[in-house]
Amino acid sequence: MSIDFHDQRNQTTYASRTAEEKWMQTIQQFVDIQGKQVLDLGCGGGIYSKVFAMSGAAHVTAMDFSLEMLKGAQANCKELSNIDYVQGNAWDTGLVDEQMDVLLERALIHHIDDLDACFQEANRILKSEGRFIIQDRTPEDCSLPGSETHIRGYFFEKYPRLLDKEINRRHSSEQVQHVLQDNGFELIAEVSFWETRRVYAAVNELEEDLLKRTGRSILHDLSDEELVELVSYIKNKLGDSPSIKEEDRWTIWIAKKK
Ligand SMILES: C[S@@+](CC[C@H](N)C(=O)[O-])C[C@H]1O[C@@H](n2cnc3c(N)ncnc32)[C@H](O)[C@@H]1O
């Protein structure tokens, strides 16, 4: 069964991490966010809304189609006064034309079949020369083998059917580039990026995180019994590692509205 983003039990699943500094440094190599109007679309628990709001953006709109996610984001960003929380859909945001300087869609597009409608809406709400940042995994990112840092690879080693689902729902780099071009965007950069997901002090912290399926929608496709088996498989692979730095590989596309 797929994750239900509208279920109150998943409210904090995308709120429990902190974005690493390297992430914002990479974005700022290509995008000036100082004093800008930013939309974080598919904001989940607001991890990235928060980092924009704290790094010089004038205002951040945190948008999600799930009210539960928005509640999680609001709780996560409660100290910040330059964020508002708006319910909206990726292809129908309800925002006025040419309102935003910067649009982030992080880990959103693999939940979207109609990328064309989504990027058309992105073009409508961005100002001329506005920047569109998309971050997701391509099928190649998903197919990397498991290792002591790339824990996700073990999910697919243990359950190949998960890799089939993962590859099916991910858009290729060529597809993303093509749909960007069709919708009036010019690609500025495409970056392959290893992002630290979390550092666990001991294997049992990772175990706890996996058993809760925190921020890992693909694990909602496993039964509780299968998940327990997966955790034991991963523990066996990791042996006596004193601490674990978990990293995921992503692709970041940065485009400019023409
Ligand atoms: C994998 S989470 C990513 C959350 C956040 N962007 C992050 O990177 O931590 C995907 C988010 O997109 C939201 N979402 C999925 N489909 C959506 C749609 N069509 N319109 C708006 N939000 C959507 C979900 O509710 C969820 O919060």
The ligand as a Gaussian input file, in Angstrom:
#p B3LYP/6-31G(d) Opt

LIG

0 1
 C        8.220000      12.971000      -0.328000
 S        7.369000      14.303000       0.394000
 C        8.578000      15.599000       0.277000
 C        8.394000      16.684000       1.307000
 C        9.400000      17.826000       1.232000
 N        9.391000      18.497000      -0.042000
 C       10.802000      17.323000       1.517000
 O       11.598000      17.225000       0.580000
 O       11.114000      17.025000       2.685000
 C        6.205000      14.737000      -0.894000
 C        5.223000      15.810000      -0.463000
 O        4.472000      16.219000      -1.603000
 C        3.104000      16.330000      -1.260000
 N        2.342000      16.116000      -2.507000
 C        2.206000      14.975000      -3.214000
 N        1.476000      15.187000      -4.320000
 C        1.151000      16.504000      -4.313000
 C        0.410000      17.331000      -5.205000
 N       -0.151000      16.844000      -6.316000
 N        0.282000      18.637000      -4.897000
 C        0.826000      19.149000      -3.764000
 N        1.521000      18.408000      -2.893000
 C        1.689000      17.104000      -3.165000
 C        2.871000      15.285000      -0.193000
 O        1.759000      15.567000       0.616000
 C        4.195000      15.346000       0.580000
 O        4.144000      16.280000       1.610000

